[in-house]
Amino acid sequence: MSDDLRIAVLGVGMMGAFHVDALSRRVRGAKVAVVNDFLADKAAEVAGVVGARAESDPMAAINDSDVDAVLLASPGAAHAEQLNACLDRGIPVLCEKPLTTDIASAHAIVQKEKALGKQLIQVGFMRRFDPEYTALQKLIADGGLGKPLMVHCAHRNPAVGDHFNSEFMIRDSVVHEVDSARFLLGEELTSVEVIRGASTSNAPHGVHDPILVIFETESGALVTVESFVRTGVAYEVRTEVVGERGSALIGLDQNLQVKSTDGRWGGAITPGFVERFGQAYDIELQRWVDAAKAGTIDGPSAWDGYAAVAVCEAGVQALRSGVKFHVHLAGGAVAAIEPEEPHAGIQAPDLEGAWP
Ligand code: ISE
């Protein structure tokens, strides 16, 4: 008898279909048992390829007695209800970001899991499994850079659809930098500012692209993020950490470098995140499957998902208002986000009496 973890995959758009393929062909000890999507034809097509059952009702997929664990790649707006159902059944779930779409529901999920006394939710921040990120995290944790002072992140996508406005850039792209910074530095982000400059003419009217996002951490370190989703070039994700005793850089994309007879030098560009983080996704899935079988998680937790939701919500408020927003995550209460106190601005010096 097989002891494969029988998984229901909910949502088989690009990411979900990618995971179904990985779980079926590359991950050991796992089997996709049920596939659900709001597009029934899509679910049937993906299920057919891997010999799974297509199910039109997401709740029926979660509650199927032949399902041991769930992978949520469904739209974020569906996550709260689906995570609740997984917790009610007490089964492990790997949830693609966002955990949920608002702070209160994310907090409620964290509390509900806590009350069960068992970690069942892992969040799909795949960068934590990328060899470059894990090496950088270890270097920092081992004190190799001394005290970290600044993190500089560039997150560039070659192209996105018109729905990808500046708020979406924060919730969908910058969210990875939020989690990466928390992972690398091992501390919470406490404030966020968003600076809008000139936009690319590739952006729809009114959309600010690129934007510069600046976070502060509990220890006072600064994290700068350039988010630019319409570069027209390649998928580029770079992170540099500057510490008291040195700096370290990852994401240079320096794979195969070729010098050719036509006098050119260089390598191939990375077209998208699946190519850049393919290995990380596979490691993430394997570790999740192994952990789920052992009744635990091995990666970012519900709390990590919740912290990211809260910081990104503060980021969206900062973008809308042009004001710095603070984030308070500590304690059992729902995270508070609040604008920086208005200040009086720059005061002209009082020159009276300065000259004889
Ligand atoms: C996408 O949803 C991802 O998760 C990618 O990692 C990110 O680079 C991209 O900007 C997002 O839209």
Residues whose N, C-alpha, C, O or C-beta is under 5 A from the ligand:
A	BS01	ISE	N157 D172 S173 F273
